[in-house]
């Protein structure tokens, strides 16, 4: 089954006290609110170390960036952390153009990302 427009799927994997969320699809105006709700559910359940694997995310809109920002801010207030790894070239361009590469904690690989916690 291919990706439905505006759908992003999230697979979870725990590594110690870090929750890895492997995201797949597009983070746009349609899918970002759903993804944000899911991520905030994890946070409300006490998960304050989140690693987003973006290797499957091929499109990020301004709505997706706002979502990442609100998650980052929320985790900061909880002394937690959000790290994003395996960002595709497409998405990295968007982050760099908007200056978000300085706002978000980015890592090339999952290993690098896990070391940042």
C-alpha positions as CSV (number, residue, x, y, z in Angstrom):
1,X,0.0,0.0,0.0
2,X,1.5,3.3,-1.0
3,X,1.4,6.5,1.1
4,X,-1.9,8.2,1.1
5,X,-1.5,12.0,0.5
6,X,-1.0,13.8,3.8
7,X,-0.3,10.7,5.8
8,X,2.7,10.0,7.9
9,X,3.3,6.7,9.7
10,X,5.3,6.4,12.9
11,X,7.0,3.3,14.2
12,X,8.2,3.2,17.7
13,X,11.3,1.6,19.1
14,X,12.7,2.1,22.6
15,X,16.4,2.2,23.4
16,X,16.8,2.5,27.1
17,X,15.0,5.7,28.1
18,X,15.1,7.1,24.6
19,X,12.1,6.6,22.3
20,X,13.0,6.4,18.6
21,X,10.2,7.4,16.3
22,X,10.7,6.3,12.7
23,X,8.7,8.6,10.6
24,X,7.6,7.8,7.1
25,X,5.9,10.0,4.5
26,X,5.2,13.7,4.2
27,X,5.0,16.2,7.1
28,X,2.7,18.8,5.6
29,X,-0.3,20.8,6.8
30,X,-2.5,17.7,6.7
31,X,-0.3,15.2,8.5
32,X,1.6,17.4,10.9
33,X,-1.2,18.0,13.4
34,X,-1.8,14.2,13.7
35,X,1.9,13.5,14.1
36,X,2.1,16.3,16.7
37,X,-0.7,14.8,18.7
38,X,0.9,11.4,18.6
39,X,4.3,12.8,19.7
40,X,2.6,14.9,22.5
41,X,0.9,11.7,23.7
42,X,4.3,10.1,24.2
43,X,5.5,13.2,26.0
44,X,2.4,13.3,28.3
45,X,3.1,9.6,29.1
46,X,6.5,10.7,30.6
47,X,8.7,10.2,27.5
48,X,11.1,13.2,27.5
49,X,13.9,11.9,25.3
50,X,12.8,11.6,21.7
51,X,14.8,10.7,18.6
52,X,13.1,11.2,15.3
53,X,14.4,9.1,12.4
54,X,13.6,11.1,9.3
55,X,15.1,8.8,6.8
56,X,11.6,8.1,5.5
57,X,10.4,11.7,5.4
58,X,10.7,13.1,1.9
59,X,8.8,16.3,2.4
60,X,8.6,18.9,5.2
61,X,6.4,21.9,5.0
62,X,6.2,25.0,7.3
63,X,3.5,23.2,9.3
64,X,5.9,20.3,9.8
65,X,8.6,22.7,11.0
66,X,6.2,24.4,13.4
67,X,5.4,21.0,14.8
68,X,9.1,20.2,15.4
69,X,9.5,23.6,17.1
70,X,6.6,23.1,19.4
71,X,7.9,19.6,20.4
72,X,11.4,21.0,20.9
73,X,10.0,23.8,23.2
74,X,7.8,21.4,25.1
75,X,10.7,19.0,25.8
76,X,12.9,21.9,26.9
77,X,10.5,22.8,29.6
78,X,10.6,19.2,30.8
79,X,14.5,19.1,30.6
80,X,14.1,16.6,27.9
81,X,15.5,16.6,24.4
82,X,14.5,16.1,20.8
83,X,17.1,14.9,18.3
84,X,16.4,14.3,14.6
85,X,18.6,12.0,12.6
86,X,19.0,10.6,9.0
87,X,17.5,13.8,7.5
88,X,17.1,13.5,3.7
89,X,18.8,16.1,1.4
90,X,15.4,17.5,0.5
91,X,14.3,18.1,4.0
92,X,17.8,19.3,5.1
93,X,17.6,22.0,2.4
94,X,14.3,23.2,3.8
95,X,15.7,23.3,7.4
96,X,18.8,25.2,6.2
97,X,16.9,27.7,4.2
98,X,14.7,28.5,7.2
99,X,17.6,28.5,9.7
100,X,16.0,25.6,11.5
101,X,19.2,23.6,11.3
102,X,20.4,25.9,14.1
103,X,17.2,25.6,16.2
104,X,16.8,21.8,16.0
105,X,19.3,19.3,17.3
106,X,20.3,17.3,14.2
107,X,22.5,14.2,13.8
108,X,23.7,12.4,10.7
109,X,23.2,8.8,12.0
110,X,21.2,7.1,14.7
111,X,24.5,6.4,16.6
112,X,25.4,10.1,16.5
113,X,22.0,11.0,17.7
114,X,21.9,8.6,20.6
115,X,25.2,10.1,21.8
116,X,23.6,13.5,22.1
117,X,21.3,12.4,25.0
